[in-house]
Amino acid sequence: MDEELKKLLEDNLAKNEEIYQISQKLKSYLLLAQIMSIVRILIIVVPIILAILYLPPFLESIFGQYREILNIGGKNLPL
């Protein structure tokens, strides 16, 4: 009986070690997945924020040039 218990404990220890190794790999995979999720969100959000900040002045300068060319919204409109 003692020999059988010792064998069961050794098997249990080996399986626990295997489970520990798998859980460590899973932990690193989940950490990488969380980091990639944050990076993915940043890839989407940062260009939107930059567009909100820098696009209106850029578009205003472009539309200002068109207004000058076409005399739209200016004082020199013919009646």
N, C-alpha and C positions, 0 to 999 in steps of 0.2 A: 504494500500500500504506500509506503514511504517513497519507493522508487517511482511509482506512478504519479504521485503528487509532485515530485521533483521534476519529472518530465513535463507535466502540465504547466508548472510554473515557468519552465524554460520556454515552452511554446508560447505561453502568454507574454513573456518578456519579448520574444522575437516579434510577435505580432504587434505589440505596443510600440516597439521601435519602428516598425514599418509604418504604422499609423502616424507616428510622430513625424517621420520623414515626409509623408504625403501631406500632412497638415502644414508643414513648413513651406513646401512648394506651393500649396494652395494660398497660404498667407502672402507670399511674395507675388503671386499672380493677382490676387485681389488688390494689393497695394498698387501694382502697375496699372490695373484696370481703373482704379480711382484717379491716379495721376493722368492717365490718358483721357479720362472723362473731363477732367478740369481743363486739359489742353484743348480738347475738342470744343468745349464751351468758349474758351478764350479765342480760339480761331474764328468763331462765329461772332462773338460780342465785340471784340476789339475793332474790327473793321467797321462795324455799325457805329460805334462811338466815334471813331475817327471821321467817318462820313458825316455824322451829325455836326461835328465841330468844324471841319474844314470845307465841306461841300457848299454851304450857303454863300460864303464870301467868294468862292471860285465861280459859282453860278451867277452871282450878282455882277461880277466883272464881265463875264461872257454876255449876259443879257444887257448889260450897260452898253457894250460895244454894238450890239444889234440895235438898241434903241437909238444910238447916235447915227448909225447908218440909215435906219428907216425913218428917223424923226418921229418915233412913237412916244407919246407921253411927254413930248417936249413943248416948248413955247411956240415953235415955228409951224404949227399945224395950219394948213390952209382951210379957210372957211368955205 
